[in-house]
Amino acid sequence: MALNHCKREIGEEEPATFVFLDMTITGIDQVSALKSGMETVTGLIVTAVRWGSPAHFAGVETGDIISEIDGDSVITLKDLEHSLAAREPGAPIKVLFRRIGTWRFTTLPVA
């Protein structure tokens, strides 16, 4: 995958956030999930989506919880990185995510 589509900010053991296609994703830990009243205590949550980005036009919103990329389960940011690295460059990205108790599926275009 082209480096201009994704970047990560390095944390101590695992990246704290992962940015690709102008959306920022972070891992959900048990403490933050309980504080926020989330029904899911592990996974990946979208913390920001740039207006006008491919993710925005595909319907991804802040607060969505990503479960799969191209049919691969993603629970940690490392899972996400591995899934994206294994893809064919330029191919659309199929995403399964949860929003307020409802599962949704979308495809993100990659330029």
Residue frames as a rotation matrix with the C-alpha (Angstrom) as fourth column:
MET 1
0.588 0.809 0.000 0.00
0.809 -0.588 0.000 0.00
0.000 0.000 -1.000 0.00
ALA 2
0.060 -0.564 0.823 1.29
0.446 -0.723 -0.528 3.45
0.893 0.399 0.209 -0.82
LEU 3
-0.541 -0.385 -0.748 2.77
0.831 -0.111 -0.544 5.25
0.126 -0.916 0.381 2.15
ASN 4
-0.941 0.178 0.289 0.80
-0.172 -0.984 0.049 8.42
0.293 -0.004 0.956 1.45
HIS 5
-0.056 0.986 -0.159 -2.42
-0.228 0.142 0.963 6.58
0.972 0.090 0.217 2.31
CYS 6
0.841 0.356 -0.407 -1.46
0.270 0.374 0.887 5.53
0.468 -0.856 0.218 5.80
LYS 7
-0.246 -0.903 0.353 0.82
-0.277 -0.283 -0.918 6.53
0.929 -0.323 -0.181 8.61
ARG 8
0.572 0.415 -0.707 1.12
0.545 0.452 0.706 5.54
0.613 -0.789 0.033 12.20
GLU 9
0.296 -0.440 0.848 2.16
-0.705 -0.700 -0.118 7.30
0.645 -0.562 -0.517 15.32
ILE 10
-0.168 -0.484 -0.859 4.48
0.126 0.854 -0.505 5.07
0.978 -0.193 -0.082 17.30
GLY 11
0.713 0.373 0.593 3.49
-0.577 -0.168 0.799 4.17
0.398 -0.913 0.095 20.86
GLU 12
0.030 -0.743 0.669 5.42
-0.925 0.233 0.301 2.10
-0.379 -0.627 -0.680 23.37
GLU 13
-0.495 -0.200 0.846 4.36
-0.066 0.979 0.193 -1.40
-0.867 0.040 -0.497 22.29
GLU 14
-0.219 0.526 0.822 1.74
0.952 0.300 0.062 -0.78
-0.214 0.796 -0.566 19.66
PRO 15
-0.813 -0.053 0.579 0.86
0.287 -0.903 0.320 2.37
0.506 0.427 0.749 17.74
ALA 16
-0.744 0.566 -0.355 -1.52
0.199 -0.319 -0.927 4.60
-0.638 -0.760 0.125 19.68
THR 17
0.361 0.850 -0.384 -3.30
-0.288 -0.291 -0.913 5.63
-0.887 0.440 0.140 16.48
PHE 18
-0.561 -0.414 0.717 -3.29
0.576 0.428 0.697 4.64
-0.595 0.804 -0.002 12.84
VAL 19
0.078 0.542 -0.837 -4.22
-0.361 -0.767 -0.530 7.03
-0.929 0.344 0.136 10.05
PHE 20
-0.839 -0.306 0.450 -5.20
0.336 0.359 0.871 5.94
-0.428 0.882 -0.199 6.55
LEU 21
-0.455 0.631 0.628 -7.44
0.722 -0.151 0.675 7.46
0.521 0.761 -0.387 3.89
ASP 22
-0.656 0.056 0.753 -7.81
-0.225 -0.966 -0.124 10.49
0.721 -0.251 0.646 6.17
MET 23
0.652 0.745 0.140 -9.44
-0.333 0.116 0.936 8.66
0.681 -0.657 0.324 9.07
THR 24
-0.450 -0.779 0.437 -7.82
-0.726 0.035 -0.687 8.13
0.519 -0.626 -0.581 12.45
ILE 25
0.577 0.578 -0.577 -8.28
-0.188 0.782 0.595 4.80
0.795 -0.235 0.560 14.21
THR 26
-0.413 -0.676 0.611 -7.28
-0.826 -0.004 -0.563 3.73
0.383 -0.737 -0.557 17.71
GLY 27
-0.596 0.143 -0.790 -7.65
0.228 0.974 0.004 0.57
0.770 -0.177 -0.613 19.75
ILE 28
0.380 0.745 0.548 -10.40
-0.572 -0.277 0.772 0.20
0.727 -0.607 0.321 22.32
ASP 29
-0.765 -0.553 -0.329 -9.21
-0.063 0.573 -0.817 -0.90
0.641 -0.604 -0.474 25.73
GLN 30
-0.237 0.726 -0.646 -11.39
0.800 0.523 0.294 -2.18
0.551 -0.447 -0.705 28.53
VAL 31
-0.505 0.005 -0.863 -11.04
0.695 -0.590 -0.410 0.97
-0.512 -0.807 0.294 30.67
SER 32
-0.910 0.154 -0.385 -12.03
-0.304 -0.878 0.369 3.41
-0.281 0.453 0.846 27.91
ALA 33
-0.656 0.708 -0.262 -14.87
0.078 0.409 0.909 1.14
0.751 0.576 -0.323 26.79
LEU 34
-0.230 0.574 -0.786 -16.35
0.949 0.312 -0.049 0.98
0.217 -0.757 -0.616 30.28
LYS 35
-0.639 -0.075 -0.766 -15.97
0.399 -0.883 -0.247 4.74
-0.658 -0.464 0.594 30.80
SER 36
-0.874 0.261 -0.410 -17.73
-0.478 -0.612 0.630 5.44
-0.087 0.747 0.660 27.51
GLY 37
-0.083 0.895 0.437 -20.48
-0.556 0.323 -0.766 2.90
-0.827 -0.307 0.471 28.06
MET 38
-0.247 -0.067 -0.967 -19.51
-0.943 0.248 0.224 0.88
0.224 0.967 -0.125 24.98
GLU 39
0.751 0.553 0.362 -20.91
-0.605 0.796 0.039 -2.58
-0.266 -0.248 0.931 24.57
THR 40
0.796 -0.576 -0.189 -17.62
0.309 0.654 -0.691 -3.73
0.521 0.492 0.698 22.99
VAL 41
0.872 -0.486 -0.059 -14.46
-0.138 -0.361 0.922 -3.79
-0.469 -0.796 -0.382 25.11
THR 42
-0.223 -0.951 0.212 -11.94
0.222 0.162 0.961 -4.64
-0.949 0.262 0.175 22.38
GLY 43
0.427 0.325 0.844 -11.49
0.866 0.122 -0.485 -3.64
-0.261 0.938 -0.230 18.78
LEU 44
-0.740 -0.656 0.149 -10.74
0.662 -0.670 0.338 -0.56
-0.122 0.348 0.930 16.71
ILE 45
0.345 0.867 -0.359 -12.65
0.755 -0.484 -0.443 2.70
-0.558 -0.118 -0.821 16.87
VAL 46
-0.097 -0.269 0.958 -12.66
0.811 -0.580 -0.080 5.53
0.577 0.769 0.274 14.34
THR 47
-0.080 -0.003 -0.997 -11.75
0.854 -0.516 -0.067 8.67
-0.514 -0.857 0.044 16.29
ALA 48
-0.060 0.090 -0.994 -11.76
-0.270 -0.960 -0.071 11.13
-0.961 0.264 0.082 13.37
VAL 49
0.022 0.084 0.996 -12.78
0.912 0.406 -0.054 11.28
-0.409 0.910 -0.067 9.72
ARG 50
-0.757 -0.324 -0.567 -11.71
0.097 -0.914 0.394 14.20
-0.646 0.244 0.724 7.54
TRP 51
0.335 0.923 -0.188 -14.66
0.016 -0.205 -0.979 15.76
-0.942 0.325 -0.083 5.77
GLY 52
0.632 -0.002 -0.775 -14.48
-0.738 -0.306 -0.601 15.10
-0.236 0.952 -0.195 2.03
SER 53
-0.494 -0.855 0.156 -12.17
-0.784 0.516 0.344 12.08
-0.375 0.047 -0.926 2.38
PRO 54
-0.534 0.267 -0.803 -12.85
-0.452 0.712 0.537 8.68
0.715 0.649 -0.260 0.76
ALA 55
-0.849 0.217 -0.482 -13.89
0.497 0.640 -0.587 7.33
0.181 -0.737 -0.651 4.19
HIS 56
-0.692 0.610 -0.385 -16.33
-0.195 -0.672 -0.714 10.23
-0.695 -0.419 0.585 4.67
PHE 57
-0.338 0.569 -0.750 -17.94
-0.941 -0.200 0.272 9.68
0.005 0.798 0.603 1.26
ALA 58
-0.604 0.087 -0.792 -18.14
-0.138 0.968 0.212 5.92
0.785 0.237 -0.572 1.95
GLY 59
0.400 0.908 0.122 -20.18
-0.214 -0.036 0.976 6.66
0.891 -0.416 0.180 5.09
VAL 60
-0.069 -0.480 -0.875 -17.62
0.825 0.466 -0.321 6.03
0.561 -0.744 0.363 7.85
GLU 61
0.532 0.310 0.788 -18.19
-0.152 -0.881 0.449 8.24
0.833 -0.359 -0.422 10.90
THR 62
-0.565 -0.666 0.487 -16.40
-0.554 -0.132 -0.822 9.03
0.612 -0.734 -0.295 14.15
GLY 63
-0.189 0.452 0.872 -17.34
-0.909 0.256 -0.330 6.38
-0.372 -0.855 0.362 16.72
ASP 64
0.706 0.398 -0.586 -17.68
-0.625 0.738 -0.252 3.50
0.332 0.544 0.770 14.25
ILE 65
0.174 -0.615 0.769 -16.04
-0.640 0.523 0.563 0.28
-0.749 -0.590 -0.303 15.45
ILE 66
0.176 -0.214 -0.961 -14.15
-0.932 0.278 -0.233 -1.56
0.317 0.936 -0.150 12.70
SER 67
0.519 0.126 0.846 -14.34
-0.530 0.823 0.203 -5.35
-0.670 -0.554 0.494 12.83
GLU 68
0.311 -0.376 0.873 -13.03
0.611 0.783 0.120 -6.58
-0.728 0.496 0.473 9.46
ILE 69
0.120 -0.335 -0.935 -10.91
-0.729 -0.669 0.146 -5.37
-0.674 0.663 -0.324 6.55
ASP 70
-0.143 -0.127 -0.981 -11.31
-0.930 0.356 0.090 -7.36
0.338 0.926 -0.169 3.33
GLY 71
0.592 0.539 -0.599 -12.80
-0.327 0.840 0.433 -10.25
0.736 -0.060 0.674 5.31
ASP 72
-0.275 -0.752 -0.599 -9.93
0.466 0.441 -0.768 -10.38
0.841 -0.490 0.229 7.82
SER 73
0.736 0.504 -0.452 -10.79
0.610 -0.205 0.765 -9.84
0.293 -0.839 -0.458 11.48
VAL 74
-0.289 -0.808 0.514 -9.03
0.276 -0.585 -0.763 -6.77
0.916 -0.079 0.392 12.93
ILE 75
0.667 0.459 -0.587 -8.93
0.660 0.004 0.752 -6.36
0.347 -0.888 -0.300 16.70
THR 76
0.315 -0.652 -0.689 -5.63
0.538 -0.476 0.696 -4.55
-0.782 -0.590 0.201 17.17
LEU 77
0.671 -0.154 -0.725 -3.85
-0.514 -0.802 -0.305 -1.84
-0.534 0.578 -0.618 15.21
LYS 78
-0.495 -0.864 0.093 -1.21
-0.581 0.408 0.704 -4.41
-0.646 0.294 -0.704 14.30
ASP 79
-0.230 0.525 0.819 -3.98
0.554 0.763 -0.333 -6.59
-0.800 0.377 -0.466 12.78
LEU 80
0.777 0.559 -0.288 -5.05
0.150 -0.609 -0.779 -3.58
-0.611 0.562 -0.557 10.72
GLU 81
0.196 -0.802 -0.564 -1.50
-0.804 -0.461 0.376 -2.89
-0.562 0.379 -0.735 9.55
HIS 82
-0.663 -0.465 0.586 -1.00
-0.139 0.846 0.515 -6.54
-0.736 0.260 -0.625 8.53
SER 83
0.144 0.819 0.556 -4.31
0.624 0.361 -0.693 -6.65
-0.768 0.446 -0.459 6.69
LEU 84
0.834 0.159 -0.528 -3.53
-0.204 -0.800 -0.564 -3.48
-0.512 0.579 -0.635 4.75
ALA 85
-0.093 -0.966 -0.240 0.04
-0.779 -0.080 0.622 -4.57
-0.621 0.244 -0.745 3.98
ALA 86
-0.579 -0.117 0.807 -1.21
0.144 0.959 0.243 -7.87
-0.802 0.257 -0.539 2.52
ARG 87
0.475 0.879 0.028 -3.61
0.244 -0.101 -0.965 -6.22
-0.845 0.465 -0.263 0.07
GLU 88
-0.072 -0.396 0.915 -3.09
0.997 0.003 0.079 -5.51
-0.034 0.918 0.395 -3.58
PRO 89
-0.693 -0.252 -0.675 -2.15
0.336 -0.942 0.007 -1.81
-0.638 -0.222 0.738 -3.99
GLY 90
-0.901 0.331 -0.281 -4.95
-0.434 -0.692 0.577 0.35
-0.003 0.641 0.767 -5.38
ALA 91
-0.579 0.731 -0.360 -7.72
0.411 0.644 0.646 -2.20
0.704 0.226 -0.673 -4.79
PRO 92
0.053 0.684 0.728 -10.83
-0.544 -0.591 0.595 -0.95
0.837 -0.428 0.340 -2.94
ILE 93
-0.927 -0.375 -0.003 -10.93
-0.165 0.418 -0.893 -1.80
0.336 -0.828 -0.449 0.77
LYS 94
0.054 0.963 -0.263 -13.99
0.025 0.262 0.965 -3.66
0.998 -0.059 -0.010 2.08
VAL 95
-0.875 -0.346 0.340 -14.80
-0.264 -0.248 -0.932 -2.67
0.407 -0.905 0.126 5.67
LEU 96
0.105 0.865 -0.491 -17.23
0.492 0.384 0.782 -4.22
0.864 -0.323 -0.385 8.15
PHE 97
-0.892 -0.391 0.225 -18.01
0.028 -0.545 -0.838 -1.94
0.451 -0.741 0.497 11.09
ARG 98
-0.165 0.813 -0.558 -20.53
0.949 0.285 0.134 -1.44
0.268 -0.508 -0.819 13.86
ARG 99
-0.852 0.010 0.524 -22.43
-0.084 -0.990 -0.118 1.76
0.517 -0.144 0.844 14.57
ILE 100
-0.517 0.650 0.557 -24.84
-0.852 -0.331 -0.405 2.01
-0.079 -0.684 0.726 17.50
GLY 101
-0.229 0.381 0.896 -25.58
-0.400 0.802 -0.444 -1.71
-0.888 -0.459 -0.031 17.60
THR 102
0.835 0.549 0.041 -25.95
-0.160 0.314 -0.936 -2.15
-0.526 0.775 0.350 13.82
TRP 103
-0.134 -0.874 0.467 -23.45
0.426 0.375 0.824 -3.88
-0.895 0.309 0.322 11.54
ARG 104
0.797 0.307 -0.520 -22.63
-0.290 -0.561 -0.775 -2.01
-0.530 0.768 -0.359 8.33
PHE 105
0.105 -0.739 0.665 -20.51
0.735 0.508 0.449 -2.79
-0.670 0.442 0.596 5.32
THR 106
0.846 0.099 -0.525 -18.83
-0.233 -0.816 -0.529 -0.29
-0.480 0.570 -0.667 2.99
THR 107
0.438 -0.744 0.504 -16.10
0.894 0.419 -0.158 -0.18
-0.093 0.520 0.849 0.38
LEU 108
0.548 -0.369 -0.751 -13.39
-0.012 -0.901 0.434 2.48
-0.837 -0.229 -0.498 0.54
PRO 109
0.931 -0.259 0.257 -11.89
0.282 0.063 -0.957 3.54
0.232 0.964 0.132 -2.78
VAL 110
0.321 -0.900 -0.296 -8.11
0.365 -0.171 0.915 3.85
-0.874 -0.402 0.274 -2.95
ALA 111
0.912 0.005 -0.410 -6.67
-0.328 -0.591 -0.737 6.27
-0.246 0.807 -0.537 -5.50
